[in-house]
Amino acid sequence: MSTRTIFQMVLWCLMIFGIFSPAHALTQDELVAKLEAAGYSQVRDIKSTAEGISVKATKDGKDISLVVDSSGQVKERK
C-alpha cells in the first residue's frame, strides 16, 4: 500500500471514532459558555452571518461586538 492510502485510512478511522473531526458548529449554550470563560458577560444578539456568528457582549464594562468563525476563533470587531 502507498503512504497516501495508509494516511487516508488512518485519517478516516480517526474521524469515524471522533478523535479528529473537522470544525463543528457550537451550540448557542456552548458559544455563551466559551465567551463567558473568555471574560465576556451579557452575551446577546447572537446571529448567523457570512463571517460566522455575530455576537454582542460586555467585557470590562464596555459593550463589544464579536464574530466567532467556523473554527471557534473569537474576534472583536472594531
C-alpha positions as CSV (number, residue, x, y, z in Angstrom):
1,M,0.0,0.0,0.0
2,S,1.1,3.5,-0.7
3,T,1.8,6.0,2.0
4,R,-1.1,8.2,0.8
5,T,-3.5,5.2,1.1
6,I,-2.3,4.5,4.6
7,F,-2.6,8.1,5.6
8,Q,-6.2,8.3,4.2
9,M,-7.2,5.1,6.1
10,V,-5.8,6.4,9.4
11,L,-7.5,9.8,9.0
12,W,-10.8,8.1,8.1
13,C,-10.5,5.9,11.2
14,L,-9.8,8.9,13.4
15,M,-12.8,10.7,12.0
16,I,-15.1,7.7,12.5
17,F,-14.1,7.3,16.1
18,G,-14.4,11.0,16.8
19,I,-10.8,11.6,17.8
20,F,-10.3,14.0,14.9
21,S,-13.2,15.9,13.4
22,P,-13.5,19.0,11.3
23,A,-14.7,22.2,13.0
24,H,-18.1,21.6,14.3
25,A,-20.7,24.3,14.9
26,L,-21.1,25.3,18.5
27,T,-24.5,25.2,20.1
28,Q,-25.7,28.5,21.5
29,D,-25.1,27.3,25.0
30,E,-21.5,26.2,24.1
31,L,-20.9,29.6,22.5
32,V,-22.1,31.5,25.5
33,A,-20.0,29.3,27.8
34,K,-16.9,29.8,25.6
35,L,-17.4,33.6,25.7
36,E,-18.1,33.7,29.4
37,A,-14.9,31.7,30.0
38,A,-13.0,34.3,28.0
39,G,-14.3,37.1,30.3
40,Y,-17.3,38.3,28.4
41,S,-20.7,38.7,30.0
42,Q,-24.2,39.7,29.0
43,V,-23.9,37.7,25.7
44,R,-26.8,38.7,23.5
45,D,-27.9,39.4,19.9
46,I,-26.5,36.1,18.6
47,K,-26.9,36.0,14.8
48,S,-25.5,33.9,12.0
49,T,-23.7,35.9,9.3
50,A,-21.5,35.2,6.3
51,E,-18.4,35.8,8.6
52,G,-19.6,33.5,11.3
53,I,-21.7,34.1,14.4
54,S,-22.1,37.7,15.2
55,V,-22.5,38.4,19.0
56,K,-22.7,41.4,21.3
57,A,-21.3,41.1,24.8
58,T,-19.8,43.1,27.6
59,K,-16.2,43.0,28.8
60,D,-14.6,45.2,31.4
61,G,-17.8,47.3,31.4
62,K,-17.7,48.0,27.7
63,D,-20.1,46.8,25.0
64,I,-18.2,44.8,22.3
65,S,-19.2,43.3,19.0
66,L,-17.7,39.9,18.3
67,V,-17.5,37.4,15.5
68,V,-16.9,33.7,16.1
69,D,-15.8,32.0,13.0
70,S,-16.4,28.4,12.0
71,S,-13.3,27.2,13.7
72,G,-14.4,28.8,17.1
73,Q,-12.0,31.7,16.9
74,V,-13.3,34.8,18.7
75,K,-12.5,38.2,17.1
76,E,-13.6,41.6,18.3
77,R,-15.0,43.9,15.7
78,K,-13.7,47.4,15.7
